[in-house]
Amino acid sequence: MKRRSLISIVLVLLALAAACEKDVTPKGSGDLAAEDKELFKYLPAGATAVFGGNYMKLQQFMTSTLGKTMAGAMEQYGPGMKEWMKCFTDLQGLRLAGAASLAGKGLELRMIFTGMKVDDVAKCAKAASYESAIDPDNKFITVSLPAPAGKQGYLVAPNGALYMRQSMVISAAPTITAASRADLEGDLKAAGASSVMGDTKLQALIGKTDRSKTMWFAGSGAGTPIADKLGELFGSFDLTNGFAADVSFDLLDGDDVDKIDSGVKEMKKMADQLPGSMKDAVQSLQFDRKGNHVRFAVKLDDKQLADLMKQASMFGGMH
């Protein structure tokens, strides 16, 4: 082989290696499907982050050994919570869109569902032994959930989907306040004038997410207490055969990226000293960076995840 040809091949390989090293963005799903757009148009603009879910995958997870274990753990949040959550995941064709807004110590959460009707909510409330009340026009239902949630209201949107909103104060003793029917009707009116679908920057970010997973999210730190630290972020969580997370975000301070980078490298060096699945979790962790853009990815199968949770609870019980 001629020397010039050999040099050319080496240069091409180096270029490909450099490209692979710098490409830290996962493959996205592109534009939202029509069914999702029909939901997000009812969520007012200005959210810190938006999210969606694949309920068919969540249903599959809830039938697994780990899913049943986690469902049982829901009882600690109040009697009937296990039945309440199971009823939702048992519904066929359930589709979800949500938006979260963070300001100060408060979090405002909006969600809208299709594949569920007022009567379905009433049945779920009955299964959990929760009181419920339906307005005469069958367009609004309230359900009395265990504290700190209290009464939660669901309003029928013009497309037949159910819309809800709650505000929570994040503290040692969190408080949750559900919106009234008038508040929810005001939200839908506001969304008619300016919704998530009109935010082109957010829509582009949504296109980068892998929405084939169980849950996905996209947003930014703008307008939050950490606006000077965090830029755009997006990612997904999957509950198929274990747990997988893939999260990407921009840090505005390069020093913060360097600290994370060195911290991950140090943690991986210590992995051999960790027990069982804790070691697996650290070793499976992928960390990549391109300038101030970073990506974390981790995947554990059902057995590794179950072992990890068991080990974590043992450590949590130590004093």
C-alpha positions in Angstrom: 0.0 0.0 0.0 1.3 3.4 -0.9 2.3 5.7 2.0 0.0 8.4 0.8 -3.0 6.0 0.8 -2.1 4.8 4.3 -2.0 8.3 5.6 -5.3 9.1 4.0 -7.0 6.1 5.7 -5.5 7.0 9.0 -6.8 10.6 8.7 -10.3 9.3 7.8 -10.3 7.0 10.8 -9.2 9.8 13.1 -11.9 12.0 11.8 -14.5 9.3 12.4 -13.3 8.7 15.9 -13.4 12.4 16.7 -16.9 12.7 15.3 -18.1 9.8 17.4 -16.4 11.3 20.5 -18.1 14.6 20.0 -21.6 13.3 19.1 -23.2 13.1 22.6 -26.8 13.7 21.4 -29.1 10.6 21.4 -31.3 9.9 18.4 -34.5 11.8 18.8 -38.1 11.0 17.6 -38.6 14.2 15.6 -41.8 16.1 15.4 -44.7 15.2 17.8 -47.4 12.8 16.5 -50.8 14.3 15.8 -52.3 12.7 18.8 -49.7 14.3 21.1 -50.1 17.7 19.4 -53.8 17.5 20.2 -53.0 17.2 23.9 -50.1 19.8 24.1 -52.2 22.5 22.5 -54.2 22.6 25.8 -51.1 23.2 28.0 -50.4 27.0 28.4 -47.0 28.3 27.2 -44.2 29.2 29.7 -43.5 25.9 31.3 -40.1 25.0 32.7 -40.4 21.5 31.2 -42.9 19.3 29.3 -43.2 15.5 29.4 -45.1 12.6 28.0 -45.5 8.9 28.6 -46.0 5.5 27.0 -48.7 3.9 29.2 -48.5 0.6 27.3 -44.9 0.2 28.5 -45.9 1.3 32.0 -48.6 -1.3 32.0 -46.1 -4.0 31.1 -43.8 -2.8 33.9 -46.5 -2.9 36.5 -47.0 -6.7 35.8 -43.3 -7.4 36.4 -42.0 -8.6 39.8 -40.3 -5.2 40.4 -43.4 -3.3 39.3 -45.6 -5.2 41.8 -43.0 -4.5 44.5 -43.1 -0.8 43.7 -46.9 -0.8 43.6 -47.0 -2.3 47.1 -44.6 0.5 48.2 -47.3 3.1 47.2 -49.2 2.2 50.3 -46.8 4.4 52.3 -48.3 7.4 50.6 -51.7 6.6 52.1 -54.4 3.8 52.1 -55.8 3.0 48.7 -52.9 4.6 46.7 -51.9 1.2 45.4 -55.4 0.5 44.0 -55.6 4.1 42.7 -52.4 3.9 40.7 -53.1 0.4 39.4 -56.5 1.5 38.1 -54.9 4.2 36.0 -52.3 1.8 34.5 -54.9 -0.8 33.8 -56.7 1.6 31.4 -56.2 0.8 27.7 -55.1 3.5 25.3 -54.2 6.0 27.9 -52.1 8.9 26.5 -50.5 11.6 28.6 -49.0 15.1 28.1 -47.7 17.2 30.9 -46.0 20.5 31.8 -44.1 21.5 35.0 -43.3 25.0 36.0 -40.7 25.7 38.8 -40.5 29.0 40.6 -38.9 29.6 44.0 -39.9 26.7 46.3 -43.0 25.9 44.4 -43.8 23.5 41.6 -46.9 23.7 39.4 -47.8 20.5 37.5 -50.3 20.3 34.7 -51.4 17.0 33.0 -53.9 16.1 30.3 -55.0 12.5 29.5 -56.9 10.8 26.7 -58.3 7.2 27.0 -59.9 8.1 30.3 -63.3 9.6 31.0 -65.0 11.1 34.1 -66.7 7.8 34.8 -63.3 6.0 34.7 -61.9 8.4 37.4 -65.0 7.7 39.5 -64.4 3.9 39.2 -60.7 4.3 40.2 -61.8 6.4 43.2 -64.2 3.7 44.2 -61.6 1.0 43.8 -59.3 2.9 46.2 -62.2 3.8 48.6 -61.8 7.5 47.9 -64.7 9.9 47.9 -65.6 11.6 44.6 -68.1 14.1 43.3 -69.2 14.8 39.7 -70.7 18.1 38.6 -74.2 17.9 37.1 -73.0 18.5 33.5 -70.5 15.5 33.9 -67.6 17.8 32.8 -65.8 18.0 36.2 -65.0 15.5 39.0 -63.2 15.9 42.3 -61.5 13.0 44.1 -60.4 13.2 47.8 -56.9 11.8 47.9 -54.8 11.1 51.1 -52.9 14.0 52.6 -51.0 16.0 51.5 -52.7 15.8 48.1 -56.3 16.5 49.3 -59.0 17.0 46.7 -57.9 16.8 43.1 -60.1 18.0 40.2 -60.3 16.8 36.6 -61.9 18.9 33.9 -63.1 17.7 30.5 -61.3 19.6 27.7 -63.0 20.4 24.4 -61.4 17.4 22.8 -62.8 15.1 25.5 -59.4 14.7 27.3 -59.2 15.2 31.1 -57.1 18.1 32.3 -55.8 18.7 35.9 -53.4 21.0 37.7 -51.8 21.1 41.1 -49.4 23.3 42.9 -47.0 22.1 45.5 -44.6 23.8 48.0 -41.4 21.8 48.2 -40.3 21.6 51.8 -39.8 19.2 54.7 -43.6 19.1 55.0 -44.8 19.6 51.4 -48.3 21.0 50.7 -50.3 20.3 47.6 -53.1 22.5 46.3 -55.4 21.4 43.5 -56.9 23.9 41.1 -60.6 24.6 41.1 -62.9 24.2 38.1 -62.7 27.9 37.3 -58.9 27.8 37.5 -58.8 24.9 35.0 -61.2 26.6 32.7 -59.0 29.6 32.8 -55.9 27.5 31.9 -57.6 26.1 28.8 -58.6 29.6 27.7 -55.0 30.8 28.2 -53.7 27.8 26.2 -56.0 28.8 23.4 -54.2 32.1 23.1 -50.6 30.7 23.7 -49.8 27.1 24.2 -46.8 24.8 24.3 -47.3 24.1 20.6 -46.5 27.8 19.8 -43.1 27.6 21.5 -40.8 26.8 18.5 -37.7 26.5 20.6 -39.3 24.0 23.0 -40.7 22.1 20.0 -37.2 21.7 18.5 -36.0 20.4 21.9 -38.9 17.9 22.1 -37.8 16.6 18.7 -34.5 15.6 20.2 -36.1 13.3 22.8 -36.6 9.5 22.3 -40.3 9.3 22.8 -40.4 5.5 22.3 -39.4 5.1 25.9 -41.7 4.8 28.9 -41.3 8.5 29.9 -39.6 11.5 28.2 -39.1 15.1 29.1 -37.7 18.4 27.6 -37.2 21.9 29.1 -34.6 24.4 30.4 -33.5 26.2 33.5 -34.6 29.6 32.2 -36.8 31.4 34.7 -35.9 29.1 37.6 -33.6 29.7 40.6 -30.8 27.8 38.7 -31.1 29.8 35.4 -27.5 30.9 35.8 -26.4 27.2 36.0 -28.6 25.2 33.7 -29.5 25.6 30.1 -31.6 23.2 28.0 -32.2 19.6 29.1 -34.0 16.6 27.7 -34.1 12.9 28.2 -36.0 9.7 28.7 -36.6 6.9 31.2 -37.4 3.3 30.2 -38.9 0.6 32.3 -38.7 -2.3 29.9 -36.6 -5.2 31.3 -35.2 -3.1 34.2 -34.5 0.6 34.2 -32.7 2.8 31.6 -32.1 6.5 31.7 -30.7 8.8 29.0 -30.4 12.4 30.0 -28.7 15.3 28.2 -28.3 18.9 29.4 -26.3 22.1 29.0 -24.3 23.6 31.9 -23.6 27.3 31.6 -20.4 27.2 33.6 -17.6 25.0 32.1 -16.1 24.5 35.6 -19.3 22.7 36.6 -18.8 20.3 33.7 -15.2 19.7 34.6 -16.2 18.9 38.2 -18.8 16.4 37.0 -16.3 14.8 34.6 -13.7 14.3 37.3 -16.3 13.1 39.7 -17.6 10.4 37.3 -14.0 9.3 36.6 -13.2 9.0 40.3 -16.4 7.1 41.0 -15.6 4.6 38.2 -12.2 4.1 39.7 -13.9 3.1 43.0 -16.5 0.8 41.4 -14.6 -2.4 42.3 -15.0 -1.5 46.0 -18.8 -1.4 45.7 -21.0 -4.4 46.4 -22.9 -6.3 43.6 -25.3 -4.2 41.6 -24.0 -0.9 42.9 -20.8 -1.8 41.1 -22.9 -2.8 38.0 -24.7 0.6 38.1 -21.5 2.6 38.2 -19.8 0.5 35.6 -22.8 0.8 33.2 -22.9 4.6 33.6 -21.9 6.4 30.4 -20.8 10.0 30.5 -20.0 12.1 27.5 -19.4 15.8 26.9 -19.1 18.2 24.1 -18.1 21.6 25.4 -20.7 22.4 28.0 -23.2 19.9 26.7 -23.2 16.6 28.7 -25.0 13.3 28.5 -25.6 10.6 31.1 -26.9 7.1 30.2 -27.3 4.0 32.4 -29.1 0.7 32.0 -29.8 -2.1 34.5 -31.8 -5.3 34.0 -34.6 -6.4 36.4 -32.3 -8.5 38.6 -29.6 -5.8 38.8 -32.3 -3.1 39.6 -34.0 -5.3 42.3 -30.6 -6.1 43.9 -29.6 -2.4 43.8 -32.8 -1.3 45.5 -32.3 -4.0 48.2 -28.7 -2.9 48.8 -29.7 0.8 48.9 -32.4 0.0 51.5 -29.8 -1.8 53.6 -27.5 1.1 53.5 -30.4 3.5 54.2 -31.1 1.5 57.4 -27.6 1.9 58.7 -26.8 4.6 61.2 
